[in-house]
Amino acid sequence: MSTSLPPELRILCHQLSTTPAIELPRLAPTLLRYVSRCQAPLSSPAANAAKADAPAGAVLVHKLKTQLTTLLNGKSAEGRFAAVILIKGVVEAGGWEVLRGAESWVRGLLSLLGKPDPPASKELCIIALTKIYCMTHQYPTLLREITTPTLPAFVTSCLNMISSPASKASSTPLSLIETVFHAFSTLLPCHTTIYRPFATQIRLVTRPYQAPTQSDGLFVPSSLKLISRRLVIALHQTMAKNAGGEEWGQAVRDIVKEIHITSDHVFRAVVEDWESTAGYIAESVDVNQELCGGGKSAEDLPRWVGISAGVERLTSLLEILAQYFHSETSTPVSIPFGSIMDMVSRVLSIAIPSESSAAHGSTKLHPAVDRDERDSLWCGMPQIYVAALQFVNTVADRTQEAFIPLAPGVLDQLVWVFPSGRNTPEFRLAAYTVLTKVLLQAGQGFDRSQAGKLSPMIRSCCRELQPMDLSSSTVGIAEISGKKLHGNSMNTNQNADTFLQNKQISPLLESKNTSLELAASELLPLLLSHVPQQHLDISLRSLIERTAILTHHKNAMLSSILSPFVGKNGKAMTSILPHLTRDFGKDNVVEILLRPRMPLLPAFASRLPTNDAIDEESDDEIMVLNSKAESMQKKQSHDNFLLQNSTSEPGLGPRIDPIIPGSVAPNPFSQNLLIAHQPSPKVEAAATHMSDVQMDSATKDDVKMGSEDHSSDDESVHLNMELDTDSDSE
């Protein structure tokens, strides 16, 4: 037994007993690697280490556990730090055998959370305890003995650490708060009853991190915002008597109402034409007061001040609402689509004024609001657009076919707001993604007016993918440089940068394959396959096809071929199949389009040849075949002569490809009889002169010959069957 022990176990026990505690954090990575290699002795059934005949492995494992317990309960912070790391590794490696005796470690780790250790030690302690609680979930006995008695104390200790007074809140590291939120979100779905008394306190501690603004004076990482939102959404699972679905629906309605209230303040510079269809009545806002919102009660989000902070709060609320649809629910829920889409319609109805606003639609401005606030609102509107469109995209992903009734309204709002945000790359990315979902769900049912609204987005999508054409700009630069050089020929001080301008632009062309272009690339084929082509203008269709050819977009070219365009005069547009063949000639799908495989049906029923019939082949049959081959050769020469004389202009006629023995016939649809690919030497000399032009006539002669010989001579039937058999074998 001692010879089978891994040497890492002995070295691990030796270093823990001989190394000072202050140096253990430096050796922690090496010691943890040793622990991972000791899985066999740690997970084997433990024996009584006190007996004299105890195995050496059991003695060393017992010694290791004792050393870790001593370090965990010791006075050295460095020793406790190393003990937490090694305890987590030992529990993961040992499994059940270590877990069933880990109650003392759990209580030691809980006591460490109340000691003045560094935040890093407490973060590792929370991670180790979360791992132990997750591993005991599959063992009812351990769940009853370890998790149920100690988990409430764990939740209380974590909340006490992050629920510090205002004077100490800034001293709590955000990484420690994020670790606590991750632990809660991991354990809460499995222990909803234990977390139920702490639901209100958890909502309070997560509120500052859900929708932070610049008014808070605190920078919150995006990861902390995300995990705090997930934790709050998961609290509906703690409701008793399967009331989680009602709690989830009420929370969504509260978020929608909060978005409306925030919009009343943020959009006060605009006289809105929007009217609620869900019964919401906008509250009056005093434009002479400072722009602010939130913080009216203890349950509200923190207070924000200023238009920039208001835009951030409105964007965060839309992101929180989207997170409700990302997260899973414990029970079936009812989604208030009416109030949700009413809110989205309001947010996307605010258009940024521009020079062409008369054609796009005028935006009424409130005369009492100063210009600085209006300009700040216009600067923040693209951010609000992006958050609203990302929410719509989340709803479309979550609801799938249920999104079909909402698609027409989303399309109208998207087309309305697209001119206001198309200069922002993030907005175009969200717009292309949403339009892709709309086309997939309801694009094939668009009428002419709906398809006509897509013109600006189609042109923008094609412009996104087409490579920059520097030919015109290069010529312009050369002409301008030449004119300047000719006009200032007496001036010797010339700007050399004008001649290098072309070289400075060319490296920009290589910055491709961004997320924006990927979204446009996914949208391009859908503009051909999921939009009724009879409703598109021919210029748009040509633009899409030109973009597909220039960008070598295989799916878009396939969609163009499979969705032909017929003009108003009834004439079909030329197919781009040659371009697809040139770029993807070896692709299997293109091969199917070019040469579809059809089964070859024989013209008449025939029986298989026998060896006796093959042996009885005579010279008369070979002479018959030779006469047939000579007649076909004379007919081919005569046809070629007539074809060459029939051309109106001198030169070579159409290309005639000879049939190569062993190859597939170029035109399989014109054959009603299976032709041999490797005939006998006598027949092969005559068959090499056949071409694609005479294939139909040659095939008909073979059929006729077969039918005549079948009635007159039984030997010729055997010969034909021999050719069929050879062809089938190949």
Residue pairs with C-beta under 8 A, 6 or more apart in sequence:
1 55
1 56
1 57
2 55
2 56
2 57
4 57
5 41
5 56
5 57
5 60
6 37
6 38
6 40
6 41
8 34
8 35
8 37
8 38
9 34
9 38
9 41
9 57
9 60
9 61
9 64
10 60
11 34
12 31
12 34
12 35
12 38
12 64
13 60
13 63
13 64
13 67
15 27
15 31
16 24
16 31
16 64
16 67
16 68
16 71
17 67
19 27
21 71
21 74
21 76
21 78
21 79
21 82
22 76
22 78
22 79
23 78
24 31
24 71
24 78
24 79
24 81
24 82
25 78
25 81
25 82
27 82
28 81
28 82
28 85
28 86
31 82
31 85
31 86
32 85
32 86
32 89
35 42
35 86
35 89
35 90
35 93
36 89
36 93
38 93
39 93
39 94
41 57
41 58
41 60
41 61
42 61
42 90
42 93
42 94
42 97
42 98
43 93
43 94
43 95
43 96
43 97
43 98
44 57
44 58
44 97
45 97
46 58
46 61
46 62
46 97
46 101
47 54
47 55
47 58
48 54
48 58
49 58
49 59
49 61
49 62
49 63
64 90
65 90
65 98
65 101
68 83
68 86
68 87
68 90
68 105
69 104
69 105
69 108
71 79
71 80
71 82
71 83
72 79
72 80
72 83
72 84
72 87
72 105
72 108
72 109
72 112
73 108
74 80
74 83
77 117
77 118
77 121
80 112
80 115
80 117
80 121
81 117
81 118
81 120
81 121
81 124
84 109
84 112
84 121
84 124
84 125
84 128
85 124
87 102
87 105
87 109
87 128
88 124
88 127
88 128
88 131
90 98
91 98
91 99
91 102
91 105
91 128
91 131
91 132
91 135
92 131
92 135
95 135
96 139
99 132
99 135
99 136
99 139
99 142
99 146
100 141
100 142
102 132
102 146
103 145
103 146
103 150
105 132
106 129
106 132
106 146
106 150
107 150
109 125
109 128
109 129
110 129
110 150
110 153
110 154
110 157
112 121
112 122
112 125
113 122
113 125
113 126
113 154
113 157
113 158
113 161
114 157
119 173
119 175
119 176
122 161
122 176
123 175
123 176
123 179
126 158
126 179
126 180
126 183
127 179
127 183
129 154
129 183
130 182
130 183
130 186
130 187
132 146
133 146
133 147
133 151
133 154
133 187
133 191
134 186
134 187
134 190
136 142
136 143
136 146
136 147
137 143
137 147
137 190
147 191
148 194
151 187
151 191
151 194
152 194
155 184
155 194
155 195
155 198
156 198
158 180
158 183
158 184
159 180
159 198
159 201
159 202
159 205
161 172
161 176
161 180
162 172
162 176
162 177
162 180
162 205
163 201
163 204
163 205
164 171
164 172
170 218
174 220
174 221
174 224
177 209
177 224
178 221
178 223
178 224
178 227
181 206
181 224
181 227
181 228
181 231
182 227
184 195
184 202
184 231
185 227
185 230
185 231
185 234
187 195
188 195
188 231
188 234
188 235
188 237
188 238
189 234
189 237
189 330
192 237
192 238
192 330
193 238
195 202
195 235
195 238
196 238
196 239
196 240
199 235
199 238
202 231
202 232
202 235
203 232
203 235
203 299
204 298
206 228
206 231
206 232
207 301
207 302
208 216
208 218
208 220
208 302
209 220
209 224
209 225
209 228
210 225
210 228
210 229
210 232
210 301
210 316
210 320
211 225
211 301
211 312
211 313
211 316
211 317
211 320
212 218
212 219
212 220
212 225
212 302
212 312
212 316
213 302
213 304
213 309
213 310
213 312
213 313
213 316
214 306
214 308
214 309
214 312
215 302
215 303
215 304
215 305
215 306
215 309
216 302
216 304
225 316
226 323
229 319
229 320
229 323
230 323
230 327
233 248
233 251
233 323
233 324
233 327
234 327
235 247
236 244
236 245
236 247
236 248
236 251
236 329
236 330
237 244
237 329
237 330
238 244
239 246
239 247
242 331
244 329
244 330
244 331
245 329
245 330
245 331
245 332
245 333
245 334
248 324
248 329
248 333
249 333
249 334
249 335
249 336
251 324
252 321
252 324
252 335
252 336
252 340
253 336
253 339
255 317
255 320
255 321
255 324
256 321
256 336
256 339
256 340
256 343
257 280
258 301
258 317
259 314
259 317
259 318
259 321
259 343
259 347
260 280
260 282
260 343
260 346
261 283
261 293
262 293
262 294
262 310
262 313
262 314
262 317
263 314
263 346
263 347
264 282
264 283
264 285
265 285
265 291
265 292
265 293
265 310
266 291
266 307
266 310
266 311
266 314
266 377
267 350
267 377
268 285
268 287
268 291
268 366
268 369
269 365
269 366
269 369
269 373
269 374
269 377
270 350
270 363
270 364
270 365
270 366
270 377
271 364
271 365
271 366
272 282
272 346
272 349
272 350
273 349
273 364
274 345
274 346
274 349
276 282
276 342
276 346
277 338
277 342
277 345
278 338
278 339
278 342
278 343
280 339
280 342
287 366
287 368
287 369
288 368
290 305
291 305
291 306
291 307
291 310
291 373
292 303
292 304
292 305
292 306
293 303
293 304
293 310
293 313
294 300
294 301
294 302
294 303
294 304
294 313
295 301
295 302
295 303
295 304
301 313
304 310
304 312
304 313
307 373
307 376
307 377
307 380
308 376
308 380
311 376
311 377
311 380
311 383
311 384
314 347
314 384
314 387
315 383
315 384
315 387
318 347
318 384
318 387
318 388
318 390
318 391
319 387
319 390
319 391
321 340
321 391
322 387
322 390
322 391
322 394
322 395
325 391
325 394
325 395
325 398
326 394
326 398
335 399
337 406
340 395
341 406
341 409
344 388
344 391
344 392
344 410
344 413
345 409
345 413
347 384
347 385
347 388
348 385
348 388
348 389
348 413
348 414
348 416
348 417
349 413
349 416
349 417
350 363
350 381
350 384
351 357
351 360
351 361
351 363
351 416
351 417
351 419
351 420
352 363
352 378
352 381
352 420
352 421
353 362
353 363
353 365
353 378
354 360
354 419
354 420
356 419
357 363
360 419
361 416
365 374
381 420
381 421
382 420
382 421
382 423
382 424
382 426
382 427
385 417
385 420
385 421
385 424
385 427
385 430
386 421
386 424
386 426
386 427
386 430
389 414
389 427
389 430
389 431
389 433
389 434
390 430
392 410
392 434
393 430
393 433
393 434
393 437
395 403
395 406
396 403
396 434
396 437
396 438
396 441
397 437
400 441
401 441
403 437
403 441
404 441
404 442
407 437
407 438
407 441
407 442
408 442
408 450
410 434
410 438
411 435
411 438
411 450
411 453
412 453
414 431
414 434
414 435
414 438
414 457
415 453
415 454
415 456
415 457
418 431
418 456
418 457
418 460
419 456
421 427
421 428
421 431
422 428
422 431
422 456
422 460
425 516
428 460
428 464
428 516
428 520
429 515
429 516
429 519
431 457
432 457
432 461
432 464
432 516
432 519
432 520
432 522
432 523
433 519
435 454
435 457
435 523
436 519
436 522
436 523
436 526
439 523
439 526
439 527
439 530
439 531
440 526
440 530
443 526
443 530
443 531
444 530
444 531
444 532
446 531
446 532
446 535
447 535
448 535
450 535
451 531
451 532
451 535
451 536
452 535
452 537
454 527
454 531
455 537
455 540
458 527
458 540
458 543
458 544
459 540
459 543
461 520
461 523
461 524
461 527
461 547
462 524
462 543
462 544
462 546
462 547
464 516
464 517
464 520
465 517
465 520
465 521
465 524
465 547
465 550
465 551
465 553
466 546
466 547
466 550
466 551
467 509
467 550
467 551
468 505
468 508
468 509
470 502
470 505
470 506
470 509
473 502
473 505
474 502
477 498
477 501
477 502
480 498
481 498
481 499
484 494
484 498
485 494
488 494
521 551
521 553
524 544
524 547
524 548
524 553
524 555
524 556
525 548
525 553
525 555
525 556
525 558
525 559
526 559
527 544
528 541
528 544
528 556
528 559
528 560
528 563
529 559
529 562
529 563
533 541
533 563
533 564
533 565
533 566
534 566
536 565
538 565
538 567
538 573
541 565
541 573
542 573
544 556
544 560
545 557
545 560
545 576
547 553
547 556
548 556
548 557
548 560
548 576
549 557
549 576
549 579
552 583
554 580
554 583
554 584
554 587
557 576
557 579
557 580
557 583
558 580
558 589
558 593
560 575
560 576
561 575
561 576
561 577
561 580
561 593
564 572
564 573
564 575
565 572
565 573
566 572
566 573
567 573
577 593
577 594
580 590
580 593
581 590
581 594
584 590
598 668
598 669
600 668
600 671
600 674
601 672
602 672
602 673
602 674
602 724
603 672
603 673
603 703
603 706
604 706
604 707
604 710
606 717
606 720
606 721
606 724
607 721
608 721
608 725
609 718
609 721
609 722
609 725
610 718
613 715
613 718
614 718
614 722
616 715
616 718
617 715
617 718
617 719
618 715
621 715
621 716
621 719
622 682
624 716
625 682
625 683
625 686
625 719
626 682
626 686
628 686
628 701
628 705
629 683
629 685
629 686
629 687
629 689
630 686
632 686
632 689
632 690
632 694
632 698
632 701
633 686
633 689
635 694
635 697
636 689
636 690
636 691
636 694
639 693
639 694
640 656
643 653
643 654
643 693
644 653
647 653
654 693
656 691
656 692
656 693
657 666
657 691
657 692
658 688
658 689
658 690
658 691
659 665
659 666
659 687
659 688
659 690
659 691
661 677
661 678
661 679
661 684
661 687
661 688
662 677
662 678
662 730
663 677
664 677
665 671
665 675
665 695
666 692
666 695
667 692
667 695
670 695
670 696
670 699
671 695
671 699
672 699
672 703
673 699
673 702
673 703
673 706
674 723
674 724
674 727
674 728
675 699
675 702
675 723
675 727
676 683
676 723
676 724
676 726
676 727
677 726
677 727
677 730
678 684
678 726
678 730
679 687
679 723
679 726
683 723
690 698
702 720
705 716
706 716
706 717
706 720
709 715
709 716
709 717
709 720
710 716
710 717
